[in-house]
Amino acid sequence: MAKPIRNTPIITGKDATAFIQAASTIPSETIRRTERIRLENSVIRFKTMLAKLPK
């Protein structure tokens, strides 16, 4: 039997302010490009590892 879903907690005060600040901050273009390159390189390494596995 499924468990009941609880209500989403409501944050207030300093926690709410910190959350809104963090959610509205957009990383710079350089940071986003660097992260994308890092992820793409990880995918390439992962695919290479998979290709080397015995079949």
N, C-alpha and C positions, 0 to 999 in steps of 0.2 A: 504494500500500500504506500502511496506517495506521502511524503512529509508535507505539512502545510507550509506555505511560503510566508515568511515574516515580513512585516512592513520595513521599508527602507528607513534607516535612522536619519533623523534630521540633525544637521550640525549647525551650531550657532557660535557667536562670539569670535574669538581668535581663530578657532579651527575653521570656521566658515570663511573668514577673511583670507587665511593662508591658502585654503583650497581655491578660492576664486582667483587669487593672485597667481598660483601655480598653473591653473587651467588657462588663464588668459595670456601667459607668457609664451611667445613663439620663439623657438630656437633660431639662431641666425642661419643664413643660407649656407655658410661655410660648414657649420656644425651638421646641418642636414645632409649636405653632400658627402662629408667625411663619413657619417654614419651609413649612408647608402652604399658607399664604396666598400666599407667594412663588411656589411651584410652580403653584398654581391660576392666578395672574395670568400666569405664563409660558405656560401652556396656552392661555389666552384670547388672548394676543397672537399665539401661533403659529397658532391657528385663524383669526384675523383676517387674518393674512398669507396663509394658504392660500386664503381666500375671495377675496382680491384678485387672485390669479393669473389670467391669461387662460386660458380653457378651450378 
